[in-house]
Amino acid sequence: MNTLRETIKEADDKNIAVGHFNISNLEALHGIFNAAQKLQVPVIIGVSEGERDFVGVKEAAALVKTMREEHQYPIYLNADHTYSFERVKEAIDAGYDSVIFDGAKLSLEDNIALAKQCVDYAHSVGRDVLVEAELGYIGQSSKVLDAIPDGVNFDNLTTKEQALEYVQATGVDLFAPAVGNMHGMIGVGKDPELNVERTREIREAIGIPLVLHGASGNTKEEIQACIKAGVAIVHINTEIRVAFRDAVRDYMTANPKEVAPYKIMQSGTDAVERVVTEKLKMFNFID
């Protein structure tokens, strides 16, 4: 079975992308895995700091490891948006395949220093752990928003010069730029358009795969254009959260006397599977 690094390289070579989907419960994990397995494509499970606090750092690692080994399937685990070296180390020590150090709110100097510390530690553990870092502001909350967050605009995109300086200084394996993307999705109206040309410029300048965060709410055409421009991983979270919530709410409305959690939650699992299936087809250019 391929390592995560090999899986990402293969996607990059084919101009497709690996889907990254966040979980905070077992039901979502099953929905994501079911979709990936039926399409026979690899998948990355993400857990942010808040999600790890809820699920358990080691528990999440054990769940994904069990699925991978039992089914001999390329399912990987990423410590999404992690804001300190200590918590990056915690995830690496727990067996995660990759980690994201998010120093977007720090000064550039501190961001680079901490990202390099994370890379150095990942390289010291005796197994292949990928380190991703983010440069540029794309917001923080994976939820339905009333308006575009302050600072997310085309005047505040990551430049190819900034990206190259950062990657050379830190040695990160993956890079997440601000190219018009944002965490969360707009409830009414549409999300900002993705800047495909800026994506291409950054990918050509830095020579490592790009990660598109906050793709919930963006169009198929925009996302696929960014994949062709050098994005090898695409993150989706808000859309599956909304699908899960709505499905469970609708089931409970229709079945008010039901008390068996596994019956109630199956509706959420099925809803997650439907969304993830659609996204995986999109990222892998499957008709």
TORRO-134832 format. One record per atom (N, C-alpha, C): x, y, z; residue in three letters. Coordinates in pm, whole numbers, plus 50000, padded with zeros to 5 digits. Layout:
<pts>
XYZala/...
</pts>
This chain:
<pts>
500844988050000met/500005000050000met/500885012550000met/500475022349922asn/501235034749915asn/501235042250047asn/502325049250074thr/502335058850183thr/501525071050140thr/501235079850235leu/500525092050200leu/501345100350102leu/502645101150122arg/503495108750030arg/503365103349888arg/503415090149875glu/503305083849743glu/501925086149681glu/500895085649765thr/499535087849717thr/499365102049664thr/499915111749736ile/499825125749693ile/500615127949564ile/501795122049555lys/502605123349433lys/501885117549313lys/501245106049334glu/500505099849225glu/499365108849179glu/498645114649273ala/497565123949239ala/498115136149165ala/499235141549214asp/499855153149153asp/500275150149009asp/500855138448989asp/501295134448855asp/500115133048758asp/498975128848810lys/497785126548727lys/496885138848715lys/497265149748782asn/496435161848785asn/495035159248840asn/495005150948946ile/493785149049023ile/494125152649168ile/493175151549258ala/493445155249397ala/492885144949493ala/493545143549607val/493075134949714val/492085142949798val/490945137049829gly/489965143749912gly/490305142750059gly/490175154050129his/490425154850273his/489115159250338his/488605151050431phe/487305153650493phe/487445152550644phe/486895162250715asn/487015162350860asn/485915154350928asn/486235149051044ile/485255141751124ile/485295146851267ile/484195144751337ser/484185146451482ser/483355135351547ser/482985125351465asn/482295113751521asn/482485101551430asn/482105090051481leu/482275077451409leu/481375076951286leu/480185082751296glu/479235082251185glu/479795088951060glu/480415100451076ala/481005107350962ala/482165099350904ala/482975093250990leu/484085085050944leu/483585073750855leu/482515066950898his/481975056150816his/481415061350683his/480755072850686gly/480235078550563gly/481335081650463gly/482425087450511ile/483565090850425ile/484215078250371ile/484445068550459phe/485115056250416phe/484255048550317phe/482945047950341asn/482055041050248asn/482135047050109asn/482135060250100ala/482195066949970ala/483515064049899ala/484625065149972ala/485935062749911ala/486065048349863ala/485605039049946gln/485735024949912gln/484925021349787gln/483715026749778lys/482875023749660lys/483485029249532lys/484175040549541leu/484815046549424leu/486235041449403leu/486765034449504gln/488135029149499gln/489165040249478gln/489045050649562val/490025061449560val/490525063749702val/491755068449717pro/492285071149852pro/491585083049915pro/491705084050047val/491045095050117val/491835098550243val/491775111250280ile/492425116050403ile/491345120450501ile/491455115650624ile/490575119950732ile/491285130950810ile/490585142050830gly/491165153150905gly/490485154951040gly/491275158451139val/490735162151270val/491505174551318val/490785185351333ser/491375197851383ser/491635196551532ser/492205206851591glu/492435206451736glu/491125204251812glu/490095211751776gly/488805210151844gly/488215196351823gly/488315191451702glu/487805178051673glu/488605167351745glu/489915169251755arg/490745159551828arg/490415159651976arg/490135171452029asp/489765172352170asp/488465164652197asp/487575164552099phe/486285157652117phe/486415142552094phe/487055138851984val/487175124651948val/488245117652032val/489325124752060gly/490485118952126gly/491615117752025gly/492785122752060val/493925122551968val/494295108151931val/494475099752031lys/494865085852006lys/493695077551954lys/492485081051997glu/491315073551950glu/491135075251800glu/491295087351749ala/491175089751605ala/492225081751529ala/493455081651582ala/494525074051517ala/494205059151515ala/493655054051624ala/493325039851631ala/492215036051534ala/491215044651520leu/490105042051429leu/490585041151284leu/491365050951242val/491835051151103val/492815039751078val/493695037151173lys/494655026151158lys/493925012751145lys/492875010951224thr/492114998551218thr/491464996651081thr/490855007251029met/490235006550897met/491265003450789met/492415010150797arg/493455008250696arg/493954993850696arg/494184988550814glu/494744975050823glu/493714964250794glu/492494966050844glu/491464955850824glu/491084954650677glu/490994966150610his/490544966050470his/491694967550371his/492924968850422gln/494084971350335gln/493754982550236gln/493364993750294tyr/492855004750212tyr/493635017650239tyr/493875025650134pro/494625038250151pro/493785049350214pro/493575048350343ile/492895058750421ile/493925064250520ile/494075077350525tyr/495155083550602tyr/494575093550702tyr/495405097450798leu/494945106450904leu/495825118850913leu/495165130350913asn/495855143150920asn/495415151151042asn/496385156751112ala/496085166051222ala/495875179851161ala/494635183051135asp/494295195451067asp/494515207351160asp/494725219051104his/494905231851173his/495345230551319his/496655230251335thr/497275228651466thr/498135241051492thr/497975246951609tyr/498485260451631tyr/499735261351719tyr/500275250051761ser/501475250351844ser/502335238151814ser/503625239451843phe/504535228151824phe/504135216551915phe/503715219652037glu/503375209052132glu/502245200252080glu/501265206252017arg/500145198251967arg/500485191251836arg/501385197051757val/501905189951640val/502655177551686val/503505179051785lys/504275167651839lys/503335156951893lys/502295161051961glu/501315151752017glu/500705142951908glu/500335149151796ala/499735141651686ala/500735132351619ala/501945137251597ile/502985128851537ile/503265116751626ile/503385119051755asp/503655108151849asp/502515098051854asp/501295102451822ala/500135093551823ala/500015085451694ala/500865088451594gly/500875080451472gly/500215086651352gly/499935099651354tyr/499275106051240tyr/500195105951119tyr/499595105251001asp/500355104850877asp/500855118650836asp/500125128950875ser/500515142550841ser/499975152250945ser/500565164050947val/500135174551040val/500155187850967val/499275196751009ile/499265210250956ile/499595219951068ile/500695227051050phe/500985237951143phe/500375250551086phe/499495256851161asp/498815268951117asp/499335280851198asp/500245288251137gly/500785300251201gly/500315312851133gly/499145312051070ala/498655323350990ala/498485336051072ala/498215334651202lys/498005346551286lys/499295351751349lys/500395344751327leu/501675348751384leu/502405358151290leu/503445364451340ser/504325371951252ser/504995362051158ser/505455366651043leu/506115357750947leu/507325350951010leu/508075358451090glu/509275352951154glu/508905341351248glu/507895343351331asp/507475332751424asp/506835321151350asp/506085324051247asn/505455313651166asn/506525304551107asn/507535310351047ile/508615302550986ile/509375294451091ile/509685300651203ala/510465293751307ala/509725281551361ala/508435283051389leu/507665271851444leu/507405261151339leu/507155265151215ala/506955255251109ala/508215246951089ala/509375253351093lys/510625245951078lys/510855236451195lys/510485240851316gln/510595232051433gln/509725219551414gln/508545221351359cys/507655210051334cys/508245200651229cys/508805206351123val/509435198251017val/510605190451074val/511455196951152asp/512625190251210asp/512195178651300asp/511125180551378tyr/510675169651465tyr/510105158251382tyr/509305161551280ala/508725151051195ala/509815142551131ala/510905148951092his/511995141651027his/512815133251126his/512605135451254ser/513425128651355ser/512785115751408ser/511535112951371val/510795102151438val/510965088451374val/511635087651261gly/511915074551203gly/510815068851114gly/509825076851081arg/508815072850982arg/508435085150901arg/507755083050789asp/507485094050698asp/506225101550741asp/506415113150802val/505305121750843val/505395134550761val/504315137950693leu/504285150050612leu/503895162050698leu/504525173350670val/504185185750740val/503705195950637val/502545201350664glu/501955211750580glu/501915224650660glu/502035235750591ala/501895248650657ala/501095257950567ala/500555268250630glu/499635277550562glu/500205291550570glu/500065298950461leu/500515312850459leu/499455321250389leu/498945331050460gly/497855339150407gly/496595336350487gly/495685345850488tyr/494495344550573tyr/493305339550495tyr/492685328650545ile/491475323150482ile/490355321150584ile/490445327950698gly/489435326150802gly/489715313750884gly/488815310750980gln/489085299451070gln/487915289951090gln/486685294751082ser/485545286651126ser/484935278651013ser/484795265451034ser/484125256850937ser/482635256350970ser/481965267050932lys/480545268150961lys/479875276750854lys/478555277550859val/477805286050766val/477915300450814val/478375309250727leu/478655323050764leu/477635332650703leu/477455343950770asp/476565354350718asp/477265362950614asp/478595363750623ala/479345372350532ala/480765367250519ala/481465371750416ile/482865368150397ile/483685374150511ile/484545366250577pro/485335371550689pro/486235383050646pro/486445392450736asp/487375403450710asp/488755397750680asp/489395402950577gly/490735398350542gly/490765387950433gly/489615381950401val/489545372350291val/489125380050166val/490105383650083asn/489805391249962asn/490975390249865asn/490755394549743phe/491765393249639phe/492945402649657phe/492855411949752asp/493985420649780asp/494905414449885asp/494535402849937asn/495285396850048asn/495665382350017asn/495955379649889leu/496325366149849leu/497815363649872leu/498155351149890thr/499565347149899thr/500225349549763thr/501435355149763thr/502175357149639thr/503165345749618thr/503605344049496lys/504575333449468lys/505905336249539lys/506245349049553glu/507495352649622glu/507415349049770glu/506285352149833gln/506085348649974gln/506125333449992gln/505455326449903ala/505395311849912ala/506775305649900ala/507555310349804leu/508895304749782leu/509785307249902leu/509765319449955glu/510565322650074glu/510195313550189glu/508905311550208tyr/508425303550321tyr/508825288950306tyr/508615283350190val/508905269150168val/510405266550180val/511215275350126gln/512665273550135gln/513165274750278gln/512535283450357ala/512965285650495ala/512515274450589ala/511405267950558thr/510825258150651thr/511035243650610thr/511105241050480gly/511235227250433gly/509945219150441gly/508785225850443val/507515218650453val/507285210250328val/506485199750343asp/506195190450234asp/505015194850149asp/504095202150210leu/502865206550145leu/502615220950183leu/501965228350092phe/501775242750118phe/500345246650088phe/499735253850182ala/498355258450167ala/498345273650154ala/498095278850034pro/498075293350015pro/496665299150026pro/496605312250037ala/495345319450028ala/495185323749883ala/494215317649813val/494005320649671val/492525324149645val/491905330549744gly/490485333849733gly/489605324149808gly/490205313649863asn/489465303549940asn/489225308450082asn/488265302050150met/487975305850287met/487335294250361met/487605293550490his/486945283550573his/485465287150590his/484645276650599gly/483215278950609gly/482615281450472gly/481345284850470met/480665287950345met/479565298150372met/479275306150272ile/478275316550285ile/476885310450278ile/476045314150373gly/474695308550377gly/473815313750266gly/473935326550235val/473155332650128val/474135339650034val/474025336949904gly/474975342449809gly/476015332049773gly/477195336549733lys/478235327049691lys/479575330649753lys/480415320449766asp/481765322349819asp/482605330249717asp/483715336149763pro/484615343049669pro/485125333149563pro/485445338449445glu/485985329949340glu/487445326549371glu/487845314749331leu/489235310549349leu/490085316449237leu/491295320749272asn/492205326649175asn/493075315449118asn/492675310249005val/493355298648946val/494765302448899val/494905314148841glu/496205318248791glu/497205320048905glu/496775325549017arg/497685326849132arg/498065312949185arg/497115303849185thr/497405290049225thr/498505284149138thr/498385285949008arg/499375280548914arg/500755287048936arg/500765300048955glu/502035307148977glu/502755301849101glu/502015299849209ile/502625295149334ile/503155280949317ile/502365272349255arg/502795258349235arg/504065257649152arg/504145265449047glu/505325265448962glu/506545271049034glu/506315280549124ala/507425286949195ala/508015277949302ala/507165270549377ile/507655263349495ile/507965248749468ile/507355242849367gly/507705229149329gly/507215218149421gly/506295221149513ile/505705210749598ile/504175211649586ile/503475200749618pro/502015200749602pro/501325211149690pro/500245216549635leu/499435226249707leu/498225219349768leu/497715225649876val/496505220849943val/495495232249940val/494275229049896leu/493205238949892leu/492305236950013leu/492385246150107his/491535245950225his/490235253450195his/489195250250272gly/487975258050265gly/487265257050131gly/487225245050071ala/486605243649939ala/485095241849945ala/484535240650066ser/483075240150077ser/482495253150021ser/481525251749932gly/480875263549877gly/481435268349745gly/482595263149704asn/483135266849573asn/482585257649464asn/482605262449341thr/482005254949232thr/482935243849183thr/482325234049118lys/483075223049058lys/484105228448959lys/483715238048878glu/484605243448774glu/485825250148837glu/485625257948943glu/486745264649010glu/487695254549072glu/487125244949144ile/487945235049213ile/488755226749115ile/488115222149009gln/488835213948912gln/489905222048839gln/489655234748816ala/490675243248754ala/491885244848846ala/491645246148977cys/492745247249073cys/493515234149083cys/492825222849072ile/493515209849072ile/494455209048952ile/493975212948837lys/494815212748717lys/495985222448730lys/495815232748814ala/496865242748833ala/497895238848938ala/497665227649009gly/498685223049103gly/498215219349241gly/496905219249266val/496385214949396val/496285199749397val/496845193349500ala/496845178849508ala/495985173449622ala/495555182249712ile/494635178449822ile/493585189349833ile/492325185349848val/491235194949866val/490495191749995val/490315202050079his/489665200650209his/488185204150201his/487345195450256ile/485915198150271ile/485515194950415ile/484825204250479asn/484335201750614asn/482915206950632asn/482705219850606thr/481405225850635thr/480265218750563thr/480455215350438glu/479365209150362glu/478925195850422glu/479875188050473ile/479455175250532ile/478855177350670ile/479275187650741arg/478645190850870arg/477175194650849arg/476935202950749val/475565207250721val/474715195450678val/475255186750592ala/474515175050546ala/474165165850662ala/475115163650751phe/474885155050867phe/473795160950957phe/473925173550989arg/472945180051077arg/471545179451018arg/471425182950892asp/470105183550829asp/469465169650822asp/470265159450792ala/469715145950779ala/469215140750914ala/469985142951019val/469565138251152val/468325145951198val/468325158951174arg/467145167051210arg/465895161951139arg/466005159451009asp/464855154950932asp/464385141150977asp/465355132351010tyr/464975119051056tyr/464215119951188tyr/464705128151280met/464055129551410met/462665135951397met/462515145051304thr/461215151151280thr/460205140851230thr/460705132051141ala/459825121851084ala/459615109951178ala/460545107951272asn/460475096451362asn/460675101051507asn/459745108551562pro/459945114751693pro/460035104751809pro/459565092451790lys/459595082651898lys/460855073751894lys/461655075551789glu/462865067151779glu/463905071351882glu/464475061551953val/465485064652055val/466785056952033val/466835048151934ala/468055040251910ala/469075048851835ala/470205052251899pro/471175061051833pro/471655055851698pro/471835042551686tyr/472375037451560tyr/471375038951445tyr/470105039451476lys/469105041851372lys/469035056651337lys/469095065051439ile/469055079451416ile/470275083951337ile/471445079351378met/472695084051320met/472965078451181met/472305067551145gln/472505062151010gln/472125072250904gln/471115080350933ser/470715090550837ser/471855100550813ser/472585103950920gly/473725112950907gly/474855106650829gly/475125093850856thr/476175086650782thr/475865086450634thr/474615083450600asp/474225082850459asp/474355096450391asp/474015106950463ala/474115120450407ala/475575124350382ala/476445121050476val/477865123650458val/478395115950338val/477995103450326glu/478455095250214glu/478055101450080glu/476845106750072arg/476395112749946arg/477245124949909arg/477515133650006val/478325145549978val/479745141649941val/480335132450016val/481715128449991val/481835121449856val/480855113449819thr/480875107049687thr/480925117549577thr/480085127649588glu/480065138549489glu/481425145549481glu/482005148449597lys/483285155649599lys/484425146949546lys/484455134249583leu/485525125449535leu/485455123549384leu/484265122749331lys/484135122049185lys/484695134749122lys/484395146049184met/484885158949133met/486415159549136met/486995155949250phe/488455157149266phe/489215147349177phe/488595135949149asn/489245125549068asn/488785125648922asn/487975135648886phe/487475137248749phe/486775124548701phe/485915119348788ile/485115107548756ile/483725112048714ile/483285107948596asp/481965111948546asp/480855104648620asp/
</pts>
